[in-house]
């Protein structure tokens, strides 16, 4: 999945091999799911006790849903870590997966760099 979404975030086409891998994982997930309904509607339910890969099935299904129904064009890489996110901001300018983690760390690093540059400029004067 990472290779597929990283390519989309970079604006390129995902490699065929990565898409094939995702497709096979999706088929396996669907084989272990069932469509179940209640008063609120219908949804996929996953057999969580079927093995080590069971926790990944809903994630694979959500990834395929994002690829097929979007907004895949809004996938962006975080500028501070390896995560990706769906940018739903009004102007499409979000830069971090989380303001509380990556955003704060990036802003602190920028502040420290500016302060260091200012001290260096004073020392050379």
N, C-alpha and C positions, 0 to 999 in steps of 0.2 A: 504494500500500500504506500509506503513512504516514497518509493521511487516514482510511482504513478502521480502522487499528489505534488511531489517536488517538481516534476516536469510541468505540471499544470500551473504551479505557482510561478515558475520561470517563464511561462508563456509558450512552452513548447509542447509537442505531442508526447504523451507517455510512450515508453518503449513497448513494443508488442509483447515481449516476454513478461513484462510487469503486468500488463493487462490480462494476459493469459493466466498468470498466477492468481490474480485477484478473481478472475472468473471461476477458476477451479475451487478457490476457497469459498466463494459465494455458493457454488453448487453443493459443496459439502455442508455449508451452514443451512441451506434450504432443506437438505435431506434430514436435518435434525430439528427442524422447526415445524410448527403447526399453526394454522390459522385458527385463532380462537376468538370468540365473540362474547360480549356481555351487553348490558344496557347502554354502555358508552360507545359501543361500536366494535369493530374488528381490528385485530392486531396480531402480529407474529409473536408467538410464545416459543421460547427455546428450552430444550431439555438440558438443564444445567448440570445434571449428574452424569453426563455421557462421556466424560473424559477431560483431558488437560486442555484441549482446544475449545471447549464449550464457552468460556468467557469471551472468546474472540468472535463468535458467530454474530452477536448483535452488532459488533463493531464493523465487521465485514459487510453486513447488510446495510448499515448506515453509510458506509463508504460508497457502495454501489448506488444507493439512493441519491447521494450527493452527485455522483458522476452522471447519473441518468436524468435526474430531475433538477439539478442545480441548487444553488448558484455556483457551479464549478469555476466560473470566470472570476469569482471573488476570492478564490483561495490565494493566500499570500504567505510567504515565509516570514517568521519572526526575525527581526534584525539583531536580536541579542542571543537567541538560542536556536536549537534545531527544530522547534515546533512549527507547525503551520496552523493557520486559522482562517475562518471565513470572515472577510471584512464586510460588515453590513453597515459601516458608518455612512453618514449622508454623503460626504465627499470622497469616500474611498481612500482616505489617507492614513488609516490605522497602520502602525509600524510594529507593534509588539503583540505577542499572544496574550499577555496580561500586563496591565499597567502596574498592578501591585508588585509583580516580580520583575519581569524584564524591563518594563518601562521605567520603574524607579531606579533600577541598577544602571540603566543607560543614562538617565538624567544625572545621577550622582557622578558617573564616570566623566560625562561632559563638563560638569561643574568643576571637578577636580582638575581636569585638563586645562580649562580656562584659567583657573587660579594658578596652576603651575606655569602656564605660558605668561601670565601677567607678572609673576615673580621673576621669571627668567628675563623678561623685558626690562624690569626695573634694575636687575643686577647688571645688565649690559650697558645701562645708561650712565 
